[in-house]
């Protein structure tokens, strides 16, 4: 596998883990949300305001398509990237897909002061995160090669666990994703 793709909910640590993992492996790091902002010249909340979630997801799909054509990158994706089947297909073919899993409590703690998350601009962020988790968790699991629980925040252990899995030689008779992802808990 030539790329590492980090998926998971907001607040799971995709950008933080991605930057450290890229440094550890001497690979370029790309954050798909930052790439969308760079290409449009505006923030994600601004895109949501003017184009809605559908407009944002259209832009996201185009960026994912482009980024998946690259080789040798660590890619952090937005939490909702898995909502479109075509994105899941692209990401599954793009490299090692790592689902960074975080509990709703952890997500709330990590995102409570972040105003750059349009989906959390609601009267009840906990209810929103719980609903998103119910919808998205099965989709993350569908394409994940590896699931890492990030609740305990052991960044160094998380990075090393992903790097070990990435460096493992590929078995040409490897199990299909539907057989279940490898799991690393409490790194």
Secondary structure, DSSP 8 states (H G I E B T S, - for coil): ---EEEE--TTS-HHHHHHHHHHHHT-EEEEHHHHHHHHHSS-HHHHHHHHHHHHHHHHHHHHHHHHTT-SSEEEE--TTGGGSHHHHHHHHHHSEEEEEE--HHHHHHHHTT----GGG-SS-HHHHHHHHHHHHHHHHHHH-SEEEE-TT--HHHHHHHHHHHHHS---TT---GGG--EEE---
